[in-house]
């Protein structure tokens, strides 16, 4: 399993952490093929490194295997995908997510929590969400990227149930990445996922040279 190479201006990159320092990671709670293309494009847009082999529906790699891949990434921040495929209760995606969040060599900058409408969906409180129109709201959105009718900050998704218990610094909600009636199409630059990743970086305090 390899990390996809991406052509990025070297002046915009943060080198890997020196010995004893943590790697800076963003977690994304989706991992199907469309999500993979979208997260790769959005990561490229902000100068991040996407671990392409982390995709899978459900997640194929264990938390330990993902840490190995993260350590191989040539620069920070690193973006990792995790997915439970709608399984009720903690599935492979959430188990790997929790492993990464608690790992002493990983600093989770934040999570992009992806909304779903599966029957087994859990919930997480978001700090903000990116809407289908590209705006920011303090409320949760649904799978279509629309503000939930309940006007709540509680987002429903199938790989988010464990998030509230982890005390992560930033949780940004979004609809079904790469979709939302074409608004986040990776062939159009994945604008919504790009904005969400930028928002995580900004709110986390991570210093980067993204556009």
Phi, psi and omega in degrees: 000131184235162176268128180301137176279144179224135180278109182228141177303123185297340179288345182262004188260144171260121184294162177303151180296144175288168182308130179092346178266153183275151172274141183266120192229140169249133180256140179236126187268057174200150184207017178284180187295323178293319176300319180302310180298321183291314181293323175300314181294314181296321178297317178299321183296329183256004180077023177266172179246116179271129174276091188298328181285359176278353180292161179155145181225083012273178177306134182263329184267147175283167175302319180297318178294324179293321177300319178301316180293320179300318181294336179279343183299135186285347179201163174259163353285159181247136181247129184235137177261143179218141187207133178263353182056039174075011181292139177284132183081176182297119176257195183298322181296312181291326178296317179292322179300314180296322178299315180295317183297331183261000185285134184292343181257008181241130170251110178279114179287328180170178183232135169266105184269118186263127182285149174214170177239027179289153181297332183267014185298137171265189180226158175211144175278125181261153173281327176193172175223154171262125182274169179298334179277356178092006179269173176252141177221147175284357183261168176278155175246165176264187183300330180278355181086012178264147177301133183300142181301332181286351180054055182235161175267008182267109181269139178261129180203166185263002177223037186235354190301327185277347192298316184301329183281350186265347178062040182287150190291326184218131173232115179250129179269157179200159174285198184290105190297142183085354186235245182054053179057038176085356184291339182239026182304126179298334178287347176253015176095008179047056189296326183286316177295322176300314180297320181296317179295320176299320181295321176298314180299315181297315183286334180284341184085004180292132181268120181216169183250028179294160182279000000 
